[in-house]
Amino acid sequence: VRWKRVACIVTAEDGTWGMGLTIYAGPVTSIINEHLGPALIGQNCMATEKLYDMMNLMAAPYGRTGLASYAISAVDTALWDLKGKILGRPVYELLGGPQKEQIFCYASNTDLTYGLQASLEWFLELGFKAVKVFLTHGPADGLDGLRENEERVARAREIVGDGVELAVDCWMSMNLEYTVRLVERLRPYRCKWVEDPLLPEDQDGYVKLRQRLPWQTLATGEHWYTPHPFATAAAQGLVDIFQPDVLWAGGITACLRICHIAEAFGLTVITHGGMNFPYGQHLA
């Protein structure tokens, strides 16, 4: 069965409603409808911190990460949407007001059928000053795959030139040894960051990766759930850029806490897919 997206509606007593989103509808809707939702009925919808903590405590017996985190994200973003409507103010004002006049965005395209050159040239035409490319080979592809990955990044740098930031996404497909070999080969192309080389739970791997590649900016976090792994990574100095997804990591409430952790440790937050939905836009 194909799991589709989730739309979660939270309705106040006066009929005002808020909508939140996430993915993996098959199991996530059951968590919302059969467990989290009924416990929130009758609660103060303005108490987003309390309700977030309630949902995390409720999910603790079966794990607050993964599918539970997606469910919590949908409810939390719906609650923030509802709060903004009730108060008649945009959510970014409720989060502290505008922090910047403009939001600097990068472009990436997960549909590789367009081809590298066509995608990058389109991004440049649209005016983006930063782009990200996805690598297509991993450790099982040996030296030939390693060379093709380097050629892909070299070609990307050639297309975008020196005036555009270039980031690389590995999408959890590599191991420690391969990542080190790859990043050393990519050094001449001045990658803004290397993203998600290891499995998300492999924090020991990120410790070793940081030790062996102290000069490379590392980014991860789209598959980290709740603020806790971000706090651990910040304390250990594992990565430079946090990339929580507002619709996955626990909603706006969780991501706001993650932003505060990053601020305390002098790190950067670039939300995963953040500009694709209003929740990420308001948070940024």
Secondary structure, 3 states (H helix, E strand, C coil): CCCCCEEEEEECCCCCEEEEEECCHHHHHHHHHHHHHHHHCCCCCCCHHHHHHHHHHHHHHHCCCCHHHHHHHHHHHHHHHHHHHHHCCCHHHHCCCCCCCCCCCCECCCCHHHCHHHHHHHHHHHCCCEEEEECCCCHHHHHHHHHHHHHHHHHHHHHHCCCCEEEEECCCCCCHHHHHHHHHHHHHHCCCCEECCCCCCCHHHHHHHHHHCCCCCEEECCCCCCCHHHHHHHHHCCCCEECCCCCCCCHHHHHHHHHHHHHHHCCEECCCCHHHCHHHHHHC
